[in-house]
Amino acid sequence: MVVVPSKRKRLRTKFAKHEVPKSLIYEEYNGKPMYYRGYKEVLNELKTQEDIMGESDTQAIIIGVLMKYLLKNLDEEKYFVITNEVGFHLKKRSNISSDIVIYDKVILQKHSPQNKYFEIPPLAVIEVDIQADTTDFGITELDYYGIKTQKLLEFGVGEIFWFFSGSKLQFSVHQGQDGRISGWDKPITLFGEYSFSLSELLQKDGFKL
């Protein structure tokens, strides 16, 4: 019996812009799309869109403990907390999303929802890792953190916090001040009155990351 070797599917690494569906676009900067990490696997039929768009278990736990703290401690008459990749329309053909945002409740109550991305900046943004593929965009992940942070500041966000699960580091920046990098064990201060450390929040709920 002659065994005919099966042909291995050739995986593509480059795709034309028109070949990538809009649903795989994570963010957009000046008309240039940035896709979800893993989008090439989707286009090569190795993964589904749901596989790459969902939060990892680590990311979900971090967001979960942060949301628990915020909802329990922030003054609910002053602040409104939203999660689940909240979208912002910065300007024409520039749209980004964030994991957790905190709005001035009064300002948000005056907003008329139009089923579109927000065009009003929140008071604060919290990001946990990234889901973007930065390679095709021609930048490193470190560049991405800096670019996105700067765009949020220009949009009018007052305070921005990044939490990185791989290094267990955090980056915090406030309007008009230099950014600060520290470990999860160091407390960060939100709105000048709420102080917490991610390590303590995780430990309190019994999580070891």
DATA-V666534 format. One record per run of one state. SS is the DSSP state (@ for helix, = for strand, . for the rest). FROM is the first residue (numbers start at 0). TO is the last residue. If there is no record, write none. Layout:
BEGIN
<<SS;FROM;TO> <SS;FROM;TO>>
END
This chain:
BEGIN
<<.;0;15> <@;16;18> <.;19;20> <@;21;23> <=;24;28> <.;29;30> <=;31;35> <.;36;37> <@;38;42> <.;43;47> <@;48;52> <.;53;55> <@;56;72> <.;73;77> <=;78;90> <.;91;92> <=;93;103> <@;104;109> <.;110;116> <=;117;117> <.;118;122> <=;123;127> <.;128;130> <=;131;131> <.;132;139> <@;140;154> <.;155;157> <=;158;163> <.;164;167> <=;168;173> <.;174;178> <=;179;182> <.;183;186> <=;187;189> <.;190;192> <=;193;195> <.;196;196> <@;197;203> <.;204;208>>
END
